[in-house]
Amino acid sequence: MSVLRLGLCVLGVYSMFLLWAVAQERLSVPFQHIDGQSTDKFKSALFLGTCQSFLSSLSALAYIVIRGKAGSSLSSLLGLSLTSMAQTNNPSNSKTNGSSSIKVNGHAHSSSVPSHTSSSTSKTLLLRYLQISAFITLAAPFGFAALSYITYPTMVLGKSCKLVPVMLMNFVMYRRRFAPHKYIVVAMVTAGISVFMGFGNERPSKASSNGEQGPHGQLIGILYLVINLILDGAVNSTQDEVFVRYKVTGQQMMLWINLFCTLLSTALGTLPLPHIPVLHPSSGLQSEFASALGFIRTHPSVIVPLVQFSLTGALGQLFIFETLQHFGSLTLVMITLTRKMFTMVLSVVVYDHKLTLGQWAGAGIVFGGISVEAWVKRKEVHAKRVLQEKEKAKIESL
């Protein structure tokens, strides 16, 4: 059953987010004005995030209602009637990246014992969700802004470094440690990214028409990407911590995180804030949502990729959180990293990017590191299966 669930999760993540990536790249390049005389680019990452998080919260709510047990209370369906999990002092807990009631990262976490249920537990959980939502709301604009300075294949491969911030933030925030081979994988991924960036000579198409690609433009793009990755790492590590401490499902987490993301991004997008680089690109004291809606009226060709981006992102998140709940953030990262390989190839084919031989070699190093992780994971699963069969045979012989 777990193999079937993992297969469905992989299929869902691949199909939804490949379509999502095509729409995301289309949104990063200029759109034709209705006057036919000029082109402009869509700058409102907050509006994009709001559309996707709103649809994601609706899809999560629909999933919870449809799949929920008959007679369950509203608080139970929403994941607020829960039991917190008190960690024991077992030192092995710091090495486990998973949940006590579910398998996370391929390992059963059973060293936690139930504590008590109270309103304070629900409040603490909601604060955790709010924390994750704040990280996501801040991370998205930096990822979108990076595309002004680097090409989409570069960003896709850069996002493959997500293993680095996930491991770093797990250690910094929650003092978790990982197996030695994971550090080898991180080193290979980092080396591959460096090779890819070193041999690249293509400029992002939208920068060439807006003068954004100066002598230090690529460094600015990389800086924005690094900030995005660090915030993503904080998101993944905090999500793992929630699954460790609370009995919640992936869809319940998805609902609350996206609900808070919608509220946060709506507040930032509707308030007449001054110009804030990356986070609030609108000039003066103009509402960013007003600017985004005005752009849509004068550039109607943006509607189709905007809907595709929001809808596929919302449906894809159902598979993301299903994977996160049952297999953990590192397994999820491995799935999304292999998906990024196909995304990069699809981007090259659809949008005619030119990669040098050195860049293909760098990409090969990155995905070689990913293959090492997959190979080790397969050996661990096989060894565990052999051990279970031996134990079963021993019991039957008795």
C-alpha positions in Angstrom: 0.0 0.0 0.0 2.9 2.4 0.8 4.5 1.7 -2.5 1.2 2.4 -4.3 0.7 5.6 -2.3 4.2 6.8 -3.1 3.7 6.0 -6.8 0.5 8.0 -6.9 2.2 10.9 -5.1 5.1 10.9 -7.6 2.7 10.8 -10.6 0.6 13.6 -9.1 3.6 15.8 -8.3 5.2 15.3 -11.7 2.1 15.9 -13.8 0.8 18.9 -11.9 4.1 20.7 -11.4 5.4 20.2 -14.9 2.4 22.1 -16.1 2.8 24.5 -13.3 6.5 25.2 -14.3 5.5 25.9 -17.9 3.0 28.5 -16.7 5.5 30.0 -14.2 8.1 30.6 -16.9 5.5 32.1 -19.2 4.5 34.5 -16.4 8.1 35.6 -16.0 8.4 37.0 -19.6 6.7 40.1 -21.1 3.1 40.1 -22.2 1.7 42.0 -25.2 -0.3 45.2 -24.4 -3.8 45.5 -25.9 -2.6 48.4 -27.9 -0.2 46.0 -29.7 2.7 48.6 -29.4 4.4 47.5 -26.2 5.2 44.6 -23.9 5.4 44.6 -20.2 6.1 41.9 -17.6 3.8 40.9 -14.7 5.6 41.8 -11.4 3.1 40.9 -8.7 4.4 37.8 -7.0 2.0 38.5 -4.1 -1.0 38.3 -6.5 0.2 35.0 -7.9 0.7 33.6 -4.4 -2.7 34.8 -3.3 -4.5 33.1 -6.3 -2.6 29.8 -5.7 -3.0 29.8 -1.9 -6.7 30.6 -2.2 -7.4 27.7 -4.6 -5.1 25.4 -2.6 -7.1 26.1 0.6 -10.3 25.3 -1.2 -9.0 22.1 -2.7 -7.7 21.0 0.8 -11.0 21.8 2.4 -12.9 19.8 -0.3 -10.5 16.8 0.2 -11.0 16.9 4.0 -14.8 17.1 3.8 -15.0 14.3 1.1 -12.5 12.0 2.8 -13.5 12.8 6.4 -15.1 10.2 8.6 -18.9 10.5 9.0 -19.9 12.0 12.3 -16.6 13.7 12.9 -16.7 17.1 14.6 -15.6 20.3 12.7 -12.6 20.7 15.0 -11.6 17.1 14.3 -11.9 17.5 10.5 -9.8 20.7 10.6 -7.1 19.1 12.8 -7.7 21.2 15.9 -9.0 18.4 18.1 -5.6 16.8 18.5 -3.1 15.4 20.9 0.4 16.9 21.2 3.3 14.6 21.3 5.8 14.9 24.1 9.3 14.0 23.1 11.2 11.5 25.2 14.8 12.0 26.1 16.0 9.3 23.7 19.1 10.8 22.0 18.1 9.0 18.8 15.2 11.3 18.4 17.5 14.1 17.2 18.6 11.9 14.3 15.1 11.1 13.2 13.3 13.4 10.7 9.8 12.1 10.9 6.6 11.6 12.9 5.7 9.4 15.8 2.5 8.2 14.2 3.6 7.9 10.6 6.6 6.9 8.6 8.7 9.9 7.6 11.8 9.7 5.4 11.3 5.9 5.4 11.8 5.4 9.1 9.1 4.7 11.8 9.3 7.3 14.6 7.9 5.6 17.7 9.9 7.2 20.5 7.2 9.8 21.4 4.4 9.3 23.8 1.0 11.1 23.9 0.6 14.0 26.2 -2.5 16.0 26.7 -5.2 17.7 24.6 -5.9 21.4 25.3 -6.8 24.7 23.7 -3.3 25.8 24.3 -2.1 23.0 22.0 -4.3 24.2 19.2 -3.1 27.7 19.6 0.5 26.6 19.5 -0.2 24.6 16.4 -1.9 27.5 14.7 1.1 29.7 15.5 3.3 27.1 13.8 1.1 27.2 10.7 1.3 31.0 10.8 5.1 30.8 11.0 5.3 28.5 8.0 2.9 30.7 6.0 5.0 33.8 6.8 8.1 32.0 5.4 6.2 31.0 2.3 4.8 34.4 1.7 8.3 36.0 2.0 10.0 33.3 -0.1 7.8 33.4 -3.2 8.6 37.0 -4.3 12.4 36.3 -4.1 12.1 33.3 -6.3 10.0 35.3 -8.8 12.4 38.3 -8.7 15.4 36.0 -9.4 14.0 35.3 -12.9 14.7 39.0 -13.8 18.4 38.2 -13.6 18.9 34.4 -14.3 17.4 32.0 -16.8 14.6 29.6 -15.8 16.8 26.5 -16.3 19.4 28.1 -14.0 16.7 28.7 -11.3 15.4 25.2 -11.7 18.8 23.7 -11.2 19.5 26.2 -8.3 16.3 25.0 -6.6 17.8 21.5 -6.8 20.1 22.7 -4.0 17.1 22.6 -1.7 18.7 19.7 0.1 21.3 22.1 1.5 18.9 24.5 3.2 16.6 21.7 4.3 19.4 20.0 6.1 20.9 23.3 7.4 17.6 24.6 8.8 16.8 21.2 10.3 20.1 21.4 12.2 20.0 25.1 13.1 16.3 25.2 14.2 15.8 21.6 15.6 19.3 20.2 16.0 18.6 17.2 13.7 21.5 15.3 12.1 21.6 13.2 9.0 23.4 10.1 7.6 26.9 10.7 6.1 25.9 10.0 2.6 23.5 12.9 2.6 26.5 15.3 3.0 28.1 13.7 0.0 24.9 14.3 -2.0 24.9 17.9 -0.9 28.5 18.4 -2.0 27.8 16.9 -5.4 24.7 19.1 -5.9 26.6 22.2 -4.9 29.5 21.3 -7.2 27.2 20.7 -10.1 25.4 24.0 -9.6 28.8 25.8 -9.6 29.8 24.1 -12.8 26.4 25.0 -14.4 26.6 28.6 -13.4 30.3 28.9 -14.5 29.7 27.6 -18.0 26.4 29.6 -18.6 26.3 32.4 -21.1 22.6 32.8 -21.8 20.8 35.9 -20.5 17.2 35.9 -19.3 15.0 37.1 -22.2 13.0 39.5 -20.1 16.2 41.2 -18.7 17.5 42.0 -22.2 14.5 44.2 -22.9 14.3 46.0 -19.6 18.0 46.7 -18.8 18.0 44.6 -15.7 21.0 42.4 -16.6 23.9 44.6 -15.6 27.4 43.4 -14.8 26.3 42.2 -11.4 22.9 41.1 -12.5 23.5 37.3 -12.2 24.9 37.8 -8.6 21.7 39.6 -7.7 19.7 36.8 -9.1 21.7 34.2 -7.2 21.3 36.2 -4.0 17.5 36.3 -4.4 17.6 32.5 -5.1 19.7 31.8 -2.0 17.2 33.8 0.2 14.3 31.9 -1.4 16.1 28.5 -0.7 16.8 29.4 2.9 13.2 30.3 3.6 12.1 27.1 1.8 14.4 25.2 4.1 12.8 26.8 7.1 9.4 25.8 5.7 10.3 22.2 5.3 12.0 21.8 8.6 9.1 23.4 10.5 6.6 21.2 8.7 8.6 18.1 9.8 8.5 19.5 13.4 4.7 19.9 13.2 4.3 16.3 12.1 6.6 15.1 14.9 4.6 17.0 17.6 1.0 16.9 16.4 -1.4 14.3 15.0 -2.4 16.2 11.8 -2.8 15.1 8.2 -1.1 16.6 5.3 -4.3 18.1 4.0 -5.1 19.7 7.3 -1.7 21.3 7.3 -2.2 22.3 3.7 -5.6 24.0 4.5 -4.3 26.1 7.4 -1.0 27.1 5.8 -2.7 28.2 2.6 -5.5 30.0 4.5 -2.9 32.0 6.4 -0.9 32.6 3.2 -4.0 34.0 1.6 -4.7 36.3 4.6 -1.0 37.5 4.8 -0.6 38.1 1.0 -4.0 39.8 0.8 -3.1 42.1 3.6 0.3 42.9 1.9 -1.3 43.2 -1.5 -4.2 45.5 -0.6 -2.5 47.9 1.8 -1.1 51.1 0.1 2.5 50.3 1.1 5.5 52.3 -0.1 7.8 50.7 -2.7 9.7 47.8 -1.2 12.1 46.0 -3.5 11.0 42.4 -4.3 8.3 42.3 -1.7 6.1 45.3 -2.9 7.2 46.4 -6.3 4.4 48.9 -6.9 5.4 52.5 -6.9 4.2 55.1 -4.5 1.5 54.2 -2.1 -0.5 52.2 -4.6 -2.0 48.8 -3.7 -0.2 46.0 -5.4 -3.5 44.2 -6.2 -4.8 47.3 -7.9 -1.7 47.3 -10.1 -2.0 43.6 -10.8 -5.7 43.9 -11.8 -4.9 46.9 -14.0 -2.2 44.8 -15.7 -4.6 42.0 -16.4 -7.1 44.4 -18.0 -4.5 45.8 -20.3 -2.7 42.5 -20.9 -5.5 39.8 -21.2 -3.0 37.2 -22.5 -1.8 36.8 -18.9 -5.1 35.2 -17.8 -4.5 31.7 -19.2 -1.0 31.1 -17.7 -2.2 32.7 -14.4 -5.2 30.3 -14.2 -2.9 27.3 -15.2 -0.3 28.4 -12.6 -2.9 28.7 -9.7 -4.9 25.6 -10.5 -2.1 23.1 -11.1 -0.3 24.5 -8.1 -3.4 23.9 -5.9 -3.9 20.4 -7.1 -0.2 19.6 -6.9 -0.1 20.6 -3.3 -2.5 17.9 -2.4 0.1 15.4 -3.6 2.9 17.4 -1.9 1.3 17.3 1.5 0.3 13.6 1.1 4.0 12.9 0.4 5.1 15.1 3.3 2.8 13.4 5.8 3.7 9.8 5.0 7.3 10.1 3.7 8.8 13.3 5.1 10.5 16.4 3.7 13.7 14.8 2.4 11.7 12.2 0.4 9.6 15.0 -0.9 12.7 16.9 -1.9 14.0 13.9 -3.7 10.8 13.6 -5.7 10.7 17.4 -6.5 14.4 17.3 -7.5 13.9 14.6 -10.1 10.8 16.5 -11.3 13.1 19.5 -11.7 15.3 17.5 -14.0 12.3 17.0 -16.4 11.2 20.6 -15.8 14.6 21.8 -17.0 14.5 19.6 -20.1 10.9 20.7 -20.8 11.9 24.4 -20.5 14.8 23.9 -22.9 12.4 22.3 -25.5 9.4 24.6 -25.0 11.2 27.9 -24.7 14.3 27.1 -26.8 17.0 27.7 -24.1 20.6 27.1 -25.2 22.7 25.2 -22.8 26.5 24.7 -23.2 28.2 21.3 -22.9 29.6 22.5 -19.5 26.1 23.3 -18.3 24.9 19.8 -19.3 27.9 18.4 -17.4 27.0 20.4 -14.3 23.4 19.2 -14.5 24.7 15.7 -14.8 26.7 16.1 -11.5 23.6 17.5 -9.8 21.3 14.6 -10.8 24.2 12.2 -10.2 24.1 13.2 -6.5 20.3 12.8 -6.5 20.8 9.2 -7.9 23.2 8.4 -5.0 20.5 9.4 -2.6 17.9 7.3 -4.4 20.3 4.3 -4.5 21.0 4.5 -0.8 17.3 4.9 0.0 16.6 1.7 -2.1 19.2 -0.2 -0.2 17.7 0.9 3.1 14.2 -0.2 2.1 15.5 -3.6 0.8 17.5 -4.2 4.0 14.4 -3.4 6.1 12.3 -5.7 4.0 14.8 -8.6 4.4 14.9 -8.0 8.2 11.1 -8.1 8.4 11.0 -11.3 6.4 13.5 -12.9 8.7 11.6 -11.9 11.8 8.4 -13.2 10.3 10.0 -16.5 9.5 11.4 -16.8 13.0 7.9 -16.2 14.5 6.4 -18.8 12.2 9.0 -21.3 13.2 8.0 -20.9 16.9 
